[in-house]
């Protein structure tokens, strides 16, 4: 499967020649599994099943009794017009859970759910268009679907949209916009967005160059890429700057935790509202 590689400009005098993390629409990134945000639903069991389906590698998907039951249940929901069922059915087809893998069918069901406003489906439909899986490759259209989902707070879409802006893929390159969307994803706990924000501050791309802020983002200690960049950056900083970076690391950690908690509470509140028939 094609992967979009983000090539950030090298940090002057400290580039360490490690590859940037691949950007794959919020799916898998090397050994790092990025969880795709789930659709808004009042069915806890459905969320658990969808998480399970996304967590299983396509290489291990198949025709187990449990997978076939999931496929059957999602099929009934999908045929009844339920967006969550359409989304689940799309995942079954794209991974080969309980049915033969079929990218065309996957994209078709993602489209039905996406048309109903389901952010997770909009994100995965964007992936289909980005990679040309099940639909003609159209990265501008992928960006359009990422934006719809990103506007709803889907972190995978926010991250992918930021990557498209940074690469100039499907739209004009714009690091200011890349920073905007990565920051939103970062404030929802998306660790690779935090990594790329560190790169933006280190390079002065989309923001004013700030080694202390770059240090703080890379020092969140969540991915190997960040630790490598941090070690290289420290060699270019004075002891005073490193001390400031460590202080800023703690401040940023608290800020991100507060934002993540706030966003989670807002999502929880929205889910409770969605459970009520009258929406009140």
Backbone as a ProteinNet text record, in pm:
[ID]
protein_1_A
[PRIMARY]
XXXXXXXXXXXXXXXXXXXXXXXXXXXXXXXXXXXXXXXXXXXXXXXXXXXXXXXXXXXXXXXXXXXXXXXXXXXXXXXXXXXXXXXXXXXXXXXXXXXXXXXXXXXXXXXXXXXXXXXXXXXXXXXXXXXXXXXXXXXXXXXXXXXXXXXXXXXXXXXXXXXXXXXXXXXXXXXXXXXXXXXXXXXXXXXXXXXXXXXXXXXXXXXXXXXXXXXXXXXXXXXXXXXXXXXXXXXXXXXXXXXXXXXXXXXXXXXXXXXXXXXXXXXXXXXXXXXXXXXX
[TERTIARY]
84.5	0	87.8	62.1	143.8	134.7	243.9	245.3	299.3	237.1	283.8	393.4	507.1	618.2	633	630	646.4	793.6	842.4	983	993.7	1007.6	1025.2	1163.6	1178.4	1310.6	1406.4	1532	1626.4	1652.2	1675.2	1712.5	1859.3	1888.1	2024	2126.7	2224.6	2341.5	2311.9	2185.2	2159.9	2076.4	2062.4	1986.3	2055.6	1982	2043.8	2011.9	1949.8	1929.4	1841.1	1756.1	1658.2	1533.9	1465	1347	1235.2	1157.7	1041.7	933.6	847.1	741.3	648.6	609.4	517.9	381.7	318	184.5	87.4	-1.7	-87.1	-231.7	-275.9	-416.7	-464	-373.4	-416.8	-429.2	-373	-379.4	-252.2	-171.4	-52	69.1	160	282.6	398.9	454.2	561.7	512.2	583.4	543	445	412.2	321.8	180.8	90.7	-47.8	-124.2	-177.8	-255.5	-402.6	-472.4	-612.4	-699.3	-776.5	-869.7	-988.2	-1018.3	-1131.4	-1260.2	-1339.7	-1462.6	-1577.9	-1678.3	-1795.3	-1873	-1947.2	-2030.5	-2147.2	-2157.1	-2263	-2293.4	-2417.7	-2458.8	-2440.5	-2384.7	-2369.4	-2226.4	-2200.8	-2065.2	-2011.2	-2098	-2051.6	-2001.4	-2067.8	-2029.4	-1892.6	-1867.8	-1737.2	-1628.9	-1656.4	-1558.9	-1528.5	-1632.4	-1613.3	-1532	-1565.5	-1494	-1347.9	-1322.6	-1184.1	-1111.7	-1181	-1121	-1088.7	-1180.1	-1158.7	-1041	-1030.7	-922.3	-787.8	-791.3	-666	-606.3	-690.3	-642.3	-571.7	-452	-379.3	-454.9	-459.3	-525.7	-472.1	-344.8	-284.5	-348.1	-412.5	-474.3	-626.3	-679.1	-824.1	-865.3	-992	-1035.3	-1180.8	-1210	-1347.6	-1378.3	-1330.7	-1362.5	-1511.2	-1569.7	-1712.4	-1747.6	-1660.9	-1688.6	-1689.2	-1593.2	-1586.9	-1707.7	-1752	-1868.2	-1995.1	-2003.3	-2117.8	-2114.7	-1995.8	-1983.8	-2028.6	-1979.9	-2015.6	-2166.9	-2228.8	-2373.9	-2448.4	-2407	-2473.5	-2457.3	-2336.2	-2314.2	-2394.9	-2408.7	-2485.5	-2630.5	-2688.6	-2827.9	-2841.5	-2751.3	-2754.7	-2736.2	-2641.4	-2611.9	-2730.5	-2794.7	-2909.4	-3027.1	-3029.6	-3133.5	-3098.2	-2985.2	-2946.4	-2872.1	-2827.5	-2755.6	-2609.6	-2566.8	-2432.4	-2323.5	-2342.6	-2241	-2225.9	-2338.3	-2332.3	-2264	-2291.3	-2226.5	-2076	-2038.6	-1897.2	-1831.3	-1897.7	-1844.5	-1832.8	-1931.3	-1928.7	-1811.7	-1787.7	-1673.5	-1542.1	-1529.7	-1408.2	-1393.2	-1504.9	-1499.6	-1447.3	-1496.5	-1453.6	-1309.3	-1268.7	-1132.4	-1027.8	-1067.3	-973.3	-992.7	-1109	-1137.3	-1185.3	-1267.7	-1324.7	-1459.3	-1466.6	-1593.4	-1641.6	-1561	-1597.6	-1468.7	-1472.2	-1352.9	-1319.9	-1193.4	-1150.2	-1192.9	-1253.2	-1304.8	-1299.1	-1197.9	-1178.9	-1291.1	-1348.1	-1458.1	-1579.6	-1613.4	-1725.7	-1696.2	-1571.8	-1534.5	-1557	-1507.2	-1522.8	-1669.5	-1747.7	-1890	-1963	-1931.7	-1999	-1946.2	-1817.3	-1765.1	-1835.2	-1860.3	-1924.7	-2066	-2139.2	-2275.3	-2273.5	-2181.4	-2171.9	-2118.8	-2024.3	-1967.6	-2073.3	-2160.2	-2267	-2365.1	-2369.3	-2454.1	-2380.1	-2255.9	-2181.9	-2094.4	-2072.8	-1991.3	-1843.3	-1779.9	-1643.3	-1543.2	-1556.4	-1464.1	-1471.2	-1592.1	-1609.9	-1555.6	-1574.3	-1520.6	-1368.4	-1306.7	-1161.3	-1113.8	-1177.4	-1134.8	-1167.8	-1275.8	-1304.7	-1196.4	-1151.4	-1039.2	-915.6	-890.4	-777.6	-793.2	-916.6	-941.7	-905.7	-950.3	-919.7	-771.9	-711	-569.2	-483.7	-514.5	-435	-488.3	-609.7	-669.1	-711.6	-767.6	-811.7	-964	-1015.1	-1159.4	-1226	-1151.4	-1199.2	-1081.2	-1107	-995.3	-915.9	-785.6	-702	-729.5	-760.6	-793.2	-758.6	-637.5	-592.1	-660.7	-706.6	-784	-915.8	-977.8	-1102.3	-1075.6	-960.7	-922.2	-914.9	-853.1	-842.6	-980.9	-1073.2	-1209	-1274.7	-1257.4	-1316.7	-1243.8	-1111	-1037.4	-1086.9	-1112.5	-1155.2	-1292.1	-1382.9	-1515.4	-1502.7	-1418.1	-1400.2	-1321.7	-1221.3	-1139.4	-1223.4	-1316.2	-1404.2	-1493	-1511.4	-1590.3	-1503.6	-1372.2	-1283.2	-1218.5	-1225.5	-1161.6	-1010.3	-938.4	-794.8	-716.4	-757.6	-689.3	-698.7	-816.5	-836.8	-759.3	-756.9	-681.9	-533.7	-482.1	-341.6	-314.8	-399.5	-379.6	-391.3	-485.9	-502.6	-378.4	-322.8	-198.8	-85.6	-79.4	24.7	7	-117.2	-142.7	-99.1	-127.8	-83	69.7	134	280.1	347.2	286.4	343.3	295.3	187.6	127.3	61.8	-0.8	-64.6	-215.2	-267.9	-411.2	-455.2	-361.5	-387.9	-253.8	-255.9	-131.5	-60.8	71.2	149.2	132	108.6	83.9	116.2	234.2	274.4	197.3	145.6	62.6	-61.3	-123.3	-239.6	-199.6	-82.9	-36	-23.4	36.5	52	-84.2	-177.2	-311.4	-374.8	-370.5	-437.8	-359	-227.2	-148.4	-167.6	-182.9	-203.1	-335.8	-439.2	-568.8	-560.2	-490.1	-474	-389.3	-287.1	-200.4	-278.7	-371.4	-452	-558.5	-564.3	-650.9	-567.6	-437.6	-350.8	-283.2	-283.7	-224.4	-73.8	2.6	144.3	227.4	193.2	271.3	249.9	133.7	111.3	204.5	223.9	316.2	458.5	494	627.3	647.5	552.1	567.7	561.9	487.3	488.9	628.8	694.2	831.8	920.2	900.1	976.5	948.5	822.1	785.9	854.7	856.1	923	1074.3	1130.2	1274.8	1316.5	1231	1263.4	1208.8	1116.5	1051.3	955.9	887.3	790.8	648.8	581.8	444.6	434.3	545.8	554.6	693.8	711	843.7	936.1	1057.6	1153.1	1175.6	1168	1178	1231.4	1360	1420.6	1365.2	1332.3	1277.8	1142.7	1059.3	927.9	944	1038.5	1066.5	1110.6	1197.2	1245.7	1128.1	1036	922.4	833.4	807.9	723.8	794.8	922.1	994.4	1022.2	1018.4	1047.8	923.9	812.4	695	719.4	823.9	871.8	778.9	708.8	608.8	650.4	739.1	781.1	932.7	990.6	1135.4	1187.8	1110.3	1152.5	1182.1	1094.7	1111.1	1238.1	1264.8	1383.5	1511.5	1512.8	1631	1651	1542.4	1552	1592.3	1538.4	1569.3	1718.2	1774	1916.4	2002.2	1962.4	2037.2	2021	1900.3	1873	1951.2	1960.8	2030.7	2175.7	2237.3	2377	2394	2284.8	2290.1	2239.1	2201.6	2143.7	2241.1	2230.1	2310	2247.8	2323.7	2266.2	2142.1	2145.1	2029.7	1907.3	1929.5	1818.9	1762.3	1849.8	1803.6	1720.7	1767	1691	1553.9	1550.6	1422.7	1335.4	1398.9	1324.4	1261.5	1334.1	1280.6	1163.7	1177.4	1068	945.4	969	858.6	794.9	875.4	822.4	712.4	737.7	639.1	514	535.6	421.3	336.7	403.9	331.9	257.7	318.7	253.8	121.8	124.5	1.1	-101.1	-54.1	-144.6	-212.1	-133.6	-189.3	-285.7	-250	-339.2	-472.3	-465.7	-589.1	-673.5	-608.5	-681.1	-741.9	-664.3	-713.5	-833.9	-826.1	-937.7	-1059.7	-1037.1	-1147.7	-1215.1	-1135.6	-1192.1	-1266.1	-1213.5	-1280.7	-1414.9	-1419.9	-1545.7	-1648.2	-1603.1	-1694.2	-1750.2	-1665.1	-1709.4	-1808.7	-1780.1	-1870.1	-2006.3	-2005.4	-2130.7	-2209.3	-2138.7	-2205.1	-2267.1	-2197	-2249.9	-2377.4	-2381.1	-2501	-2618.4	-2590.2	-2695.6	-2748.2	-2656.2	-2695.8	-2783.7	-2772.4	-2853.2	-2999.9	-3027.9	-3164.9	-3237.5	-3354.7	-3428.3	-3453.2	-3481.4	-3510.7	-3385.5	-3269.6	-3143.4	-3129.4	-3211.6	-3206.4	-3163.5
-119.4	0	124.2	217.8	339.6	416.1	474.9	555.4	693.6	792.3	929.5	954.4	996.6	1025.3	1175.6	1222.3	1364.7	1397.5	1480.4	1520.3	1663.2	1677.2	1809.9	1862.1	1993.7	2049.4	2011.2	1982.3	1941.3	2052.7	2014.6	2111.9	2145.3	2270.5	2312.9	2252.6	2184.8	2132.1	2015.8	1973.7	1864.2	1753.6	1753.8	1646.7	1513.7	1412.6	1286.3	1173.5	1208.2	1112.7	994.6	1009.9	904.6	935.9	832.9	855.7	915.2	1001	1057.5	950.8	958.1	858.1	865.4	750.4	751.8	801.7	871	922.5	838.9	773.7	675.6	695.4	820.4	846.3	806.7	801.1	768.1	620.2	536.1	391.9	348.3	262.2	215.5	296.8	317.2	391.8	310.1	223.5	137.2	49.9	54.6	-25.4	48.9	170.8	252.3	237.6	192.2	178.2	302.2	371.8	491.6	454.5	475.6	436.9	534.8	481.8	564.7	600.3	728.7	766.7	702.1	657.1	586.6	682.5	634.9	717.8	743.3	851.7	884.6	787.3	709.1	610.5	582.1	546.4	513.3	364.8	287.8	143.9	111.2	90.5	58.1	-68.9	-169.6	-294.6	-271.7	-177.9	-151.1	-85.8	6.5	71.2	-32.7	-126.5	-230.1	-316.9	-352.4	-435.8	-362.2	-234.2	-157.6	-138.6	-112.1	-103.3	-234.4	-345.3	-476.1	-501.6	-465.6	-486.6	-405.5	-281.1	-195.1	-238	-301.2	-341.7	-466.4	-546.5	-670.7	-640.9	-691.1	-674.2	-742.8	-681	-746.2	-886.3	-909.3	-1040.6	-1147.7	-1105.1	-1200	-1199.6	-1119.8	-1119	-1246	-1285.4	-1407.3	-1439.2	-1568	-1614.6	-1688.6	-1638.8	-1702.8	-1685.6	-1774.1	-1760.8	-1622.4	-1568.4	-1436.9	-1329.2	-1334.1	-1234.5	-1244.5	-1365.6	-1384.4	-1331.7	-1346.2	-1290.5	-1138.8	-1080.6	-935.2	-886.5	-955	-915	-922.5	-1027.6	-1043.2	-932	-904.3	-800.1	-663.1	-632.8	-504.7	-495	-607.6	-607.9	-570.4	-626.4	-594.6	-446.9	-396.2	-254.9	-166.1	-204.1	-123	-117.2	-230.5	-234.3	-155.4	-139.6	-58.3	90	122.9	263.2	319.3	234.2	282.8	309.7	432.3	473.6	390.6	358.2	279.8	141.8	82.1	-47.2	-38	68.2	88.9	105.2	178.9	198.4	65.1	-11.5	-141.3	-236.2	-232.8	-318.8	-280.2	-150	-104.4	-156	-155.7	-207.6	-356.8	-430.8	-574.3	-598.5	-521.4	-539.4	-495.7	-388.4	-339.5	-427.6	-497.7	-584.9	-733.1	-770.1	-911.1	-983.3	-916.5	-976.9	-1040.4	-1172.7	-1240.9	-1237.3	-1183.6	-1171.4	-1152.3	-1185.4	-1164.3	-1015.5	-982.3	-842.5	-784.6	-666.6	-603.2	-452.1	-388.8	-245.1	-162.8	-211.2	-137.6	-134.9	-249.9	-255.1	-173.2	-180.1	-103.2	45	95.3	237.6	275.1	186.2	214.8	228.1	139.8	147.4	263.4	290.7	409.3	534.6	537	653.7	672.2	563.2	573.7	630.3	580.3	630.2	772.7	802.7	937.8	1039.2	1000.1	1090.1	1120.9	1033.5	1058.5	1138.5	1177.1	1263.9	1193.2	1062.8	988.2	1018.3	1082.5	1131.6	1019.6	908.4	798.1	745.7	736	689.4	791.6	919	1023.3	1014.4	985.6	973	854.2	738.8	620	631.1	701.8	726.5	816.6	913.5	996.8	912.5	813.2	722.9	648	604.2	531.2	617.5	743	832.2	867.8	882.2	917.8	808.7	683	570.8	510.4	551.2	491.3	348.7	320.6	185.8	178.6	108.5	93.3	206.9	313.1	430.7	486.1	565.5	628.2	718.9	715.8	798.3	945.3	1018.3	1160.4	1226.2	1278.6	1331.6	1462.2	1537.4	1658	1619.2	1512.5	1465	1404.8	1340.4	1288.2	1401.7	1512.1	1628.8	1679.2	1679.9	1725.7	1641.5	1509.6	1422	1434	1447.1	1469	1595.1	1699	1825.7	1812.1	1740.1	1719.7	1652	1548.9	1476.9	1559.3	1631.4	1714.4	1822.2	1879	1981.8	1926	1793.8	1730.1	1685.5	1711	1676	1540.1	1476	1346.2	1365.3	1308	1333.3	1274.3	1156.6	1098.3	1188.4	1246.7	1336.6	1466.6	1518.2	1640.8	1619.7	1507	1475.3	1462.2	1386.5	1365.2	1495.6	1580.7	1708.9	1795.2	1792.9	1865.5	1815.5	1683.5	1625.3	1667.1	1671.2	1712.8	1857.2	1943.7	2082.9	2091.2	2012	2017.8	1970.1	1871.4	1815.9	1885.7	1964.5	2020.4	1911.9	1816.2	1703.5	1724.9	1741.5	1761.4	1904.7	1989.8	2132.4	2203.8	2337.4	2413.9	2392.8	2383	2366.2	2488.5	2464.2	2574.2	2524.7	2558	2509.4	2576.1	2693.8	2756.9	2671.7	2626.2	2538.9	2402.1	2353	2224.7	2232.6	2340.9	2359.9	2367.1	2437.4	2450.7	2314.1	2228.5	2098.8	2002.3	2006	1921	1961.6	2091	2135.6	2082.3	2086.4	2034	1884.5	1810.6	1667	1641.4	1723.4	1711.2	1729.6	1823.1	1851.8	1745.9	1647.3	1531.1	1405	1424.7	1314	1242.3	1298.8	1232	1254.1	1150.8	1168.6	1207.7	1158.5	1195.3	1340.9	1395.2	1537.9	1618.9	1572.6	1639.7	1633.8	1520.3	1505.7	1607.6	1618.9	1709.4	1856.1	1885.3	2022.2	2056.7	1960	1982.9	2017.9	1948.5	1977.9	2116.1	2157.2	2290.8	2399.2	2381.4	2480.6	2477.5	2360.2	2350.4	2416	2404.5	2456.4	2596.1	2643.2	2770.5	2760.6	2648.2	2626.3	2643.5	2748.9	2773.6	2843	2849.8	2918.5	2980.8	3070.4	3127.7	3021	3015.2	2915	2930.3	2817.5	2821.8	2686.9	2680.1	2553.6	2503.1	2593.4	2552.5	2483.8	2540.5	2480.1	2346.2	2340.1	2213.7	2108.2	2148.3	2058.6	2004.7	2093.5	2053.2	1951.7	1973.7	1878.7	1744.7	1749	1623.2	1551.9	1623.8	1564.3	1505.3	1500.2	1433.8	1283.1	1234.6	1098.5	989.1	1010.5	912.8	829.6	879.4	802.8	810.2	706.6	698.6	813	852.7	963.2	1087.5	1115.6	1234.4	1225.7	1109.4	1095.3	1116.9	1069.4	1088.7	1236.1	1301.1	1443.1	1524.4	1487.1	1559.1	1549.1	1429.8	1410.9	1496.9	1505.9	1588.7	1736.6	1775.5	1915.7	1962.6	1877.1	1915	1955.2	1893.9	1924.5	2066.7	2127	2261.9	2367.7	2324.2	2415.8	2442.9	2560.9	2595.2	2529.4	2517	2462.1	2540.1	2670.6	2752.6	2718.8	2698.9	2664.3	2526.3	2432.8	2298.9	2304.7	2384.1	2400	2459.5	2559.1	2619.6	2517.8	2432.8	2329.9	2229.3	2190.3	2095.3	2155.6	2283.7	2351.5	2360.1	2396	2408.1	2271.7	2164.8	2029.4	1999.7	2032.6	2007.4	2092.4	2218.3	2306.7	2255.4	2216.7	2168.2	2038.7	1952.4	1826.6	1854.5	1949.6	1985.2	2046.6	2133.6	2197.5	2093.7	1998.4	1895.1	1805.2	1770.1	1686.9	1757.1	1887.4	1963.8	1967.3	1988.6	1994.3	1858.7	1752.9	1618.5	1586.8	1622.4	1598.3	1679.3	1806.2	1893	1839.6	1798	1745	1614.7	1531.5	1405.6	1431.3	1529.7	1563.8	1615.2	1697.1	1748.6	1635.6	1538.5	1424.2	1339.9	1322.3	1245.4	1313.7	1445.2	1520.5	1506.5	1515.9	1502.4	1364.5	1261.2	1125.2	1111	1174.6	1167.3	1237	1349.8	1420.5	1333.7	1264	1180.2	1063.9	1021.9	910.4	948.7	1078.1	1122.3	1141.9	1084.2	1094.6	1237.6	1326.2	1464.7	1550.6	1489	1562.7	1669.4	1663.6	1764.8	1702.8
0	0	0	-87.6	-91.5	40	79.9	201.5	169	224.2	207.9	309.7	265	355.2	368.4	490.4	515.1	525.2	438.6	440.6	491.1	621.4	678.3	642.2	624.4	597.3	708.9	678.4	781.7	880.9	1004.8	1106.7	1084.3	1065.8	1031	1126.3	1069.5	1140	1233.5	1244.5	1337.5	1275.3	1142.8	1078.4	1105.1	1147.7	1187.7	1091.4	975.2	867.3	904.7	1004.8	1030.7	949.6	906.7	823.4	905.9	842	908.2	918.5	1017.9	1027.7	908.2	852.8	739.1	779.8	689.9	715.5	636.2	705.7	640.2	681	682	706.5	844.2	942.2	1076.2	1102	1015.5	1038.4	1110.1	1052	1120	1077.4	1169.3	1141.3	1194.9	1111.5	1157.9	1270.6	1382.9	1497.7	1586.5	1548.7	1629.6	1576.8	1658.6	1615.4	1657.4	1560.5	1587.3	1582.3	1689.6	1696.4	1619.6	1528.6	1453.8	1543	1562.6	1645.8	1597.1	1692.9	1660.3	1632	1561.8	1536.6	1664	1664.5	1779.1	1784.3	1889.6	1899.4	2044.8	2072	2207.7	2236	2143.2	2160.3	2202.7	2332.3	2376.7	2312	2292	2231.9	2089.8	2019.5	1881.6	1876.4	1967.7	1973.4	1999.1	2092.3	2124	2002.5	1928.1	1809.6	1703.8	1679.5	1578	1616	1744.8	1789.8	1762.9	1792.3	1771	1625.4	1536.7	1394	1342.9	1388.4	1341.8	1398.3	1516.8	1580.8	1517.7	1451.7	1391.2	1259.5	1245.1	1119.2	1006.9	887.3	774.1	747.9	781.6	759.1	846.5	957.8	1049.3	1039.9	948.5	929.5	856.7	875.8	808	828.9	828	830.7	960.6	1071.9	1198.7	1227.3	1309	1341.7	1396	1482.1	1540.1	1432.6	1340.9	1234	1141.5	1115.9	1029.1	1094.9	1227.3	1300.6	1293.9	1313.8	1304.6	1166.9	1063.7	927.7	907.5	956.3	941.6	1015.2	1139.4	1218.2	1153.3	1108.1	1041.4	912.6	842.4	717.2	742	847.8	881.7	915.2	998.6	1035.2	912.8	827.2	708.5	614.2	592.2	501.6	557.5	690.1	753.8	753.8	693.5	681.2	799.7	893.5	1010.9	973.8	997.3	956.6	1023.2	1153.2	1222.7	1160.1	1118.5	1052.3	917.2	844.2	714.1	731.8	835.2	866.3	901.3	989.6	1028.6	911.2	822.9	704.6	613.9	602	523.5	579.5	713.5	776.2	748	755.9	725.8	584.7	489.6	350.5	329.1	394.5	371.3	437.4	546.2	616.5	583.6	531.5	506.7	629.9	711.5	831.3	798.2	797.7	775.5	632.5	543.3	402.4	323	195.1	113.3	105.6	117.2	108.2	-26	-20.9	-142.8	-123.2	-178.9	-159.2	-221.5	-330.8	-395	-302.8	-245.2	-151.6	-26	21	140	116.8	4.6	-25.8	-40.8	-101.5	-121.8	11.5	106.7	236.7	320.4	310.3	378.7	325.7	195.2	134.5	189.5	205.1	258.5	400.6	482.3	619.4	622.1	534.5	528.1	487.3	394.9	350.7	463.6	564.5	681.4	788.5	758.4	849.7	950	934	1029.6	1005.1	1102.7	1083.5	1058.6	1129.9	1108.4	966.7	912.8	775	675.9	705.5	618	611.6	726.3	730	647.2	666.1	592.6	444.2	410.8	269.5	210.6	290	246.6	218.8	306.2	282.5	150.5	122	-2.8	-123.4	-121.5	-233.5	-237.1	-120.9	-116.7	-180.3	-147.2	-196.5	-325.7	-366.7	-485.6	-462.4	-345.4	-311.2	-315.9	-415	-429.5	-502.9	-526	-599.9	-679	-782.7	-854.1	-759.3	-770.2	-683.9	-710.2	-604.3	-616.3	-483.4	-472.7	-344.6	-307.1	-406	-374.2	-308.6	-357.8	-298.1	-160.6	-145.7	-14.3	86.8	46.3	133.8	173.1	77.6	104.9	213.8	206.4	307.9	441	437.4	561.6	631.7	553.1	612	679	614.4	674.2	810	815.9	941.4	1042.7	996.1	1085	1151.4	1076.5	1132.1	1242.8	1243.8	1349.3	1466.9	1457.4	1567.2	1555.7	1438.3	1420.6	1413.4	1508.8	1518.2	1401.6	1354.5	1239.6	1118.4	1098	984.4	1003.3	1125.8	1152.6	1124	1167.9	1143.1	993.7	923.6	780.2	702.3	742.2	674.3	693.2	814.4	838.7	750.3	733.1	647.9	502.5	457.3	319.3	298	395.5	384.9	386.3	470.1	479.4	351.4	287.1	164.3	38.8	49.6	-70.4	-153.7	-86.7	-153.9	-158.7	-278.7	-294.2	-275.5	-238.7	-220.4	-208.8	-204.5	-198.7	-65.1	-70.6	51.8	140.8	270.4	363.3	504	552.8	684.2	797.9	775.8	879.2	903.7	795.2	808.2	863.9	823.8	877.5	1029	1076.5	1221	1289.2	1227.6	1284.7	1309.7	1206.9	1219.2	1306	1299.3	1388.1	1533.7	1557.6	1695.2	1749.1	1666.2	1709.9	1738.6	1652	1675.4	1799.7	1818.3	1934.9	2063.9	2061.9	2180.7	2205.9	2118.6	2140.1	2161.4	2183.9	2220	2106.2	1986.2	1870.2	1871.6	1908.3	1938.3	1816.1	1698.1	1580.1	1542	1575.2	1552.8	1642.7	1765.7	1856.6	1802.2	1746.6	1686.1	1574.3	1485	1371.3	1414.7	1519.8	1572.1	1622.4	1685.5	1727.5	1609.3	1497.8	1377.4	1323	1330	1281.4	1363.8	1496.8	1581.2	1560.8	1539.2	1517.4	1386.7	1285.1	1152.4	1126.2	1210	1182.7	1065.7	1053.3	945	998.3	954.6	998.2	1131.6	1202.4	1331.5	1340.6	1435	1457	1514.2	1464.8	1511.8	1661.3	1733.3	1878.7	1926.6	1956.8	1997	2129.8	2218.6	2348.2	2329.7	2242.9	2217.3	2144.3	2050.1	1981.4	2082.3	2173.5	2278.6	2359.8	2395.5	2478.9	2408	2279.8	2205.6	2188.1	2152.4	2132.9	2264.6	2375.2	2505.4	2572.2	2500.5	2556.2	2566.8	2496.7	2517.6	2472	2361	2319.6	2199.2	2115.2	1997.6	1982.8	1924.8	1908.1	1822.6	1721.2	1634.7	1718.8	1814.8	1898.4	1981.4	2038.6	2123	2042.8	1919.8	1836.1	1801.7	1765.2	1731.5	1853.9	1970	2092.9	2124.9	2110.9	2139.4	2047.2	1920.6	1826.2	1857.6	1896.1	1926	2048.2	2149.7	2272.8	2246.3	2146	2114.6	2062.8	2018.4	1962.3	2060.6	2180.9	2278.7	2392.5	2449.7	2566.9	2689.7	2799.8	2923	2968.2	2948.3	2986.9	2901.4	2772.4	2683.5	2717.5	2750.7	2787.6	2915.4	3011.3	3135.6	3107.3	3017.9	2979.9	2907.6	2826.6	2755.1	2849.2	2952.1	3050.3	3127.3	3161	3229.9	3140.4	3013.9	2919	2891.9	2898.1	2878.9	2979.9	3106.1	3211.7	3191.2	3153.5	3129.2	3013.5	2905.1	2787.2	2818.1	2896.9	2934.5	3005.3	3099	3170.7	3075.6	2986.3	2890.4	2801.3	2752.1	2664.9	2741.1	2864.1	2945.3	2969.1	2996.6	3017.8	2891.4	2777	2649.8	2615.3	2635.8	2606.3	2693.7	2821.9	2913.6	2871.7	2838.9	2797.2	2671.4	2573.3	2449.6	2473.2	2564.2	2595.7	2663.6	2752.5	2819.9	2720.3	2626.6	2524.7	2439.3	2406.2	2326.5	2405.8	2535.9	2621.8	2631.4	2644.7	2652.3	2522.7	2409.4	2279.8	2264.8	2316	2307.4	2389.4	2507.1	2590.6	2523.5	2459.6	2386.9	2273.4	2206.4	2092.9	2135.7	2262.9	2312.1	2325.5	2341.8	2365.5	2232.8	2218.1	2091.4	2046.4	2142.2	2105.1	2097.9	2133.7	2126.1	2231.7	2337.2	2442.8	2574.4
[MASK]
++++++++++++++++++++++++++++++++++++++++++++++++++++++++++++++++++++++++++++++++++++++++++++++++++++++++++++++++++++++++++++++++++++++++++++++++++++++++++++++++++++++++++++++++++++++++++++++++++++++++++++++++++++++++++++++++++++++++++++++++++++++++++++++++++++++++++++++++++++++++

